[in-house]
Amino acid sequence: MHALIDSSPFDPCPAPFNLAAYVLAQAEAAPEKSALQIVSPTGAERWSYGALARAVRGIGSGFLDAGLKPGERVLLRLGNTVDFPLAFLGAIAAGLVPVPTSSQLTADEITAMAAQITPAAVVAAEGIALPGGDRPVITSEALRRWRDNPPCDWAMGSPDRLAYLIFTSGTSGNPRAVMHAHRAVWARRMMWQGWYGLTSRDRLMHAGAFNWTYTLGTGLMDPWASGGTALIPDSSVTPAQLALLLKRFDVTIFAAAPGVYRQMLRAPMAPMPHLRHGLSAGEKLPDQTREAWTQATGTPIYEALGMSEVSTYISASPTHPAPAGTSGYPQRGRKVAVLGEDGQPVPRGEAGVMAVGRDDPGLFLGYWGQEDETAAKFRGEWFLTGDTVSMDEDGAIRYLGRDDDMMNAGGFRVSPLEVEKAMNAHPGIVESAAIEARVSETTTILALYYVPGADAPDDASLIAHAEAHLARYKQPRRFIAIDALPKGANNKINRRALRQGYPAP
């Protein structure tokens, strides 16, 4: 049997459509129902569906009153506050194209990104790096005033039109802006039962910051679209306090990256009588972490495999748990295959490249301004994910690794070329190679091998340089001097050899 599963097509997205109107449709049916709680050990900030929709549409009016036009890009430079999802949905409500970005990015990094997408305006909170150039800046204070504006009309249109951009690291070393259509949020319905087991009665807490796209989708938009309640920890909450919040606020589903689960398990776990299960994505969940969580809480963790271009599409779920050693099954409504070098599905049990049908409603529209790189990701009827996997006889997917050298830093995909480009600018480095290095059975870090110049730098100098030029999650945590980097016959750096030889002598 070949490694191909086709349960498509998924229910078609309604038309006309607006992502923000769909996500907040509950505001019409049950305006007083609890939509969002920002929780801490001392209490919670609460938002009803009606209040959310009023704030989003008021902000949409503010964007239009400021002279922005439908289709223009709006760069979001906001911190871990409710302003982030309000601005994101407010822009989409008015027909603009928001571009959420990490607040950790440096001025150099965000300037390069802005040059790609030419935003018409930047929405920024105080203290967060801004791109260079002369662009209008909308402050977070202005956003808060706009919440009380008269509501904008929902900008309805084709579900296939561009809704938002998400930057992801590319194998070229330069971040790429992934274009997502309005229909992408409709396609997320495949995750409701394929991964979450989500209903309108659920209270889903996501441990991530507002300005992380994993939080934006799994932690906010999906609970709201289903009519449930989203809970986000206040920025002051520590991992050790999360278990208490899960108990105190009657959380039924908990979502986090594997690193958060590991940190929580270091502290005593309060009983969580309402919790049914946890969700994990962003990086591979170690078996030890999964087993320790289940032993401590009596609940399972369901894992998902995905990427920015299509979100999650392989997952375990309460009704379809994953066999040991696998990531789960293709969600119902998906068409997936494991392809060989000839572009055809391989027999089940053999390794190949994971591919998703190019008609998948959650699949991206392409990379902004990069037609050649977009085309290179497709082969015939398939989008190539770059993940090497195999498919069991029953359809379960076993993740085997990447077919490139992309690194994972706490759930963020990072290109080694991007890190190396920044670090090679240090006057004491001749050349360098960044790798994701395993330091324990459950933990990896970013490490940098480098060839020092005549004036060999010390670690303090390298750390300071990294802090000045790279977002925190991209900064190497270990620096290793080496006489020469291993190279292949084509003179390319052999990062696999470095990974296999880590730590260096």
Secondary structure as the mmCIF struct_conf table of DSSP 4:
data_model
#
loop_
_struct_conf.conf_type_id
_struct_conf.id
_struct_conf.beg_label_comp_id
_struct_conf.beg_label_asym_id
_struct_conf.beg_label_seq_id
_struct_conf.end_label_comp_id
_struct_conf.end_label_asym_id
_struct_conf.end_label_seq_id
STRN STRN1 HIS A 2 HIS A 2
BEND BEND1 ALA A 3 ALA A 3
STRN STRN2 LEU A 4 ASP A 6
HELX_LH_PP_P HELX_LH_PP_P1 SER A 8 PRO A 14
BEND BEND2 ALA A 15 PRO A 16
STRN STRN3 PHE A 17 PHE A 17
HELX_RH_AL_P HELX_RH_AL_P1 LEU A 19 VAL A 23
TURN_TY1_P TURN_TY1_P1 LEU A 24 ALA A 25
HELX_RH_AL_P HELX_RH_AL_P2 GLN A 26 ALA A 29
TURN_TY1_P TURN_TY1_P2 PRO A 31 GLU A 32
BEND BEND3 LYS A 33 LYS A 33
STRN STRN4 SER A 34 SER A 40
TURN_TY1_P TURN_TY1_P3 PRO A 41 THR A 42
STRN STRN5 GLY A 43 SER A 48
HELX_RH_AL_P HELX_RH_AL_P3 TYR A 49 ASP A 65
TURN_TY1_P TURN_TY1_P4 ALA A 66 GLY A 67
TURN_TY1_P TURN_TY1_P5 PRO A 70 GLY A 71
STRN STRN6 ARG A 73 ARG A 77
BEND BEND4 ASN A 80 THR A 81
TURN_TY1_P TURN_TY1_P6 VAL A 82 VAL A 82
HELX_RH_AL_P HELX_RH_AL_P4 ASP A 83 ALA A 93
TURN_TY1_P TURN_TY1_P7 ALA A 94 GLY A 95
STRN STRN7 VAL A 97 PRO A 100
TURN_TY1_P TURN_TY1_P8 SER A 103 GLN A 104
HELX_RH_AL_P HELX_RH_AL_P5 ALA A 107 ILE A 117
BEND BEND5 ALA A 120 ALA A 120
STRN STRN8 ALA A 121 ALA A 124
TURN_TY1_P TURN_TY1_P9 GLU A 126 GLY A 127
BEND BEND6 ILE A 128 ILE A 128
BEND BEND7 GLY A 132 GLY A 133
STRN STRN9 VAL A 137 THR A 139
HELX_RH_AL_P HELX_RH_AL_P6 SER A 140 TRP A 146
TURN_TY1_P TURN_TY1_P10 ARG A 147 ASP A 148
BEND BEND8 ASN A 149 ASN A 149
HELX_LH_PP_P HELX_LH_PP_P2 PRO A 150 TRP A 154
STRN STRN10 GLY A 157 GLY A 157
TURN_TY1_P TURN_TY1_P11 PRO A 159 ASP A 160
BEND BEND9 ARG A 161 ARG A 161
STRN STRN11 LEU A 162 THR A 168
TURN_TY1_P TURN_TY1_P12 THR A 171 SER A 172
BEND BEND10 GLY A 173 ASN A 174
STRN STRN12 ARG A 176 ALA A 181
TURN_TY1_P TURN_TY1_P13 HIS A 182 HIS A 182
HELX_RH_AL_P HELX_RH_AL_P7 ARG A 183 ALA A 187
TURN_TY1_P TURN_TY1_P14 ARG A 188 ARG A 188
HELX_RH_AL_P HELX_RH_AL_P8 ARG A 189 MET A 191
HELX_RH_PI_P HELX_RH_PI_P1 TRP A 192 TYR A 196
TURN_TY1_P TURN_TY1_P15 SER A 200 ARG A 201
STRN STRN13 ARG A 203 HIS A 206
BEND BEND11 GLY A 208 GLY A 208
TURN_TY1_P TURN_TY1_P16 PHE A 210 ASN A 211
BEND BEND12 TRP A 212 TRP A 212
HELX_RH_AL_P HELX_RH_AL_P9 THR A 213 TYR A 214
HELX_RH_PI_P HELX_RH_PI_P2 THR A 215 MET A 221
HELX_RH_AL_P HELX_RH_AL_P10 ASP A 222 SER A 226
TURN_TY1_P TURN_TY1_P17 GLY A 227 GLY A 227
STRN STRN14 THR A 229 PRO A 233
TURN_TY1_P TURN_TY1_P18 SER A 235 SER A 236
HELX_RH_AL_P HELX_RH_AL_P11 PRO A 239 ARG A 248
TURN_TY1_P TURN_TY1_P19 PHE A 249 ASP A 250
BEND BEND13 THR A 252 THR A 252
STRN STRN15 ILE A 253 ALA A 256
HELX_RH_AL_P HELX_RH_AL_P12 PRO A 258 MET A 264
TURN_TY1_P TURN_TY1_P20 LEU A 265 ARG A 266
BEND BEND14 ALA A 267 ALA A 267
HELX_LH_PP_P HELX_LH_PP_P3 PRO A 268 PRO A 271
TURN_TY1_P TURN_TY1_P21 PRO A 273 HIS A 274
STRN STRN16 HIS A 277 SER A 280
BEND BEND15 GLY A 282 GLU A 283
HELX_LH_PP_P HELX_LH_PP_P4 LYS A 284 PRO A 286
HELX_RH_AL_P HELX_RH_AL_P13 ASP A 287 THR A 297
BEND BEND16 GLY A 298 GLY A 298
STRN STRN17 ILE A 301 MET A 307
TURN_TY1_P TURN_TY1_P22 SER A 308 VAL A 310
STRN STRN18 SER A 311 SER A 315
STRN STRN19 SER A 317 SER A 317
TURN_TY1_P TURN_TY1_P23 PRO A 318 THR A 319
STRN STRN20 HIS A 320 HIS A 320
HELX_LH_PP_P HELX_LH_PP_P5 PRO A 321 PRO A 323
TURN_TY1_P TURN_TY1_P24 ALA A 324 GLY A 325
STRN STRN21 GLY A 328 GLY A 328
STRN STRN22 TYR A 329 PRO A 330
HELX_LH_PP_P HELX_LH_PP_P6 GLN A 331 GLN A 331
TURN_TY1_P TURN_TY1_P25 ARG A 332 GLY A 333
STRN STRN23 LYS A 335 LEU A 339
TURN_TY1_P TURN_TY1_P26 GLU A 341 ASP A 342
BEND BEND17 GLY A 343 GLN A 344
STRN STRN24 PRO A 345 PRO A 345
HELX_LH_PP_P HELX_LH_PP_P7 VAL A 346 VAL A 346
STRN STRN25 PRO A 347 PRO A 347
TURN_TY1_P TURN_TY1_P27 ARG A 348 GLY A 349
BEND BEND18 GLU A 350 GLU A 350
STRN STRN26 ALA A 351 GLY A 357
TURN_TY1_P TURN_TY1_P28 ARG A 358 ASP A 359
TURN_TY1_P TURN_TY1_P29 PRO A 361 GLY A 362
BEND BEND19 LEU A 363 LEU A 363
STRN STRN27 GLY A 366 TYR A 367
TURN_TY1_P TURN_TY1_P30 TRP A 368 GLY A 369
HELX_RH_AL_P HELX_RH_AL_P14 GLU A 371 ALA A 376
TURN_TY1_P TURN_TY1_P31 LYS A 377 LYS A 377
STRN STRN28 PHE A 378 ARG A 379
TURN_TY1_P TURN_TY1_P32 GLY A 380 GLU A 381
STRN STRN29 TRP A 382 MET A 391
TURN_TY1_P TURN_TY1_P33 GLU A 393 ASP A 394
BEND BEND20 GLY A 395 GLY A 395
STRN STRN30 ILE A 397 ARG A 402
BEND BEND21 ASP A 403 ASP A 404
STRN STRN31 MET A 407 ALA A 409
TURN_TY1_P TURN_TY1_P34 GLY A 410 GLY A 411
STRN STRN32 PHE A 412 VAL A 414
HELX_RH_AL_P HELX_RH_AL_P15 PRO A 416 MET A 423
TURN_TY1_P TURN_TY1_P35 ASN A 424 ALA A 425
BEND BEND22 HIS A 426 HIS A 426
TURN_TY1_P TURN_TY1_P36 PRO A 427 GLY A 428
STRN STRN33 ILE A 429 ARG A 438
BEND BEND23 SER A 440 THR A 442
STRN STRN34 THR A 444 PRO A 452
BEND BEND24 ALA A 454 ASP A 455
HELX_LH_PP_P HELX_LH_PP_P8 ALA A 456 ASP A 458
HELX_RH_AL_P HELX_RH_AL_P16 ASP A 459 HIS A 469
BEND BEND25 LEU A 470 LEU A 470
HELX_RH_3T_P HELX_RH_3T_P1 ARG A 472 LYS A 474
BEND BEND26 GLN A 475 GLN A 475
BEND BEND27 ARG A 477 ARG A 477
STRN STRN35 ARG A 478 ALA A 481
BEND BEND28 ASP A 483 ALA A 484
STRN STRN36 LYS A 487 LYS A 487
TURN_TY1_P TURN_TY1_P37 ALA A 489 ASN A 490
BEND BEND29 ASN A 491 ASN A 491
STRN STRN37 ILE A 493 ILE A 493
HELX_RH_AL_P HELX_RH_AL_P17 ARG A 495 GLY A 501
HELX_LH_PP_P HELX_LH_PP_P9 TYR A 502 TYR A 502
BEND BEND30 PRO A 503 PRO A 503
HELX_LH_PP_P HELX_LH_PP_P10 ALA A 504 ALA A 504
#
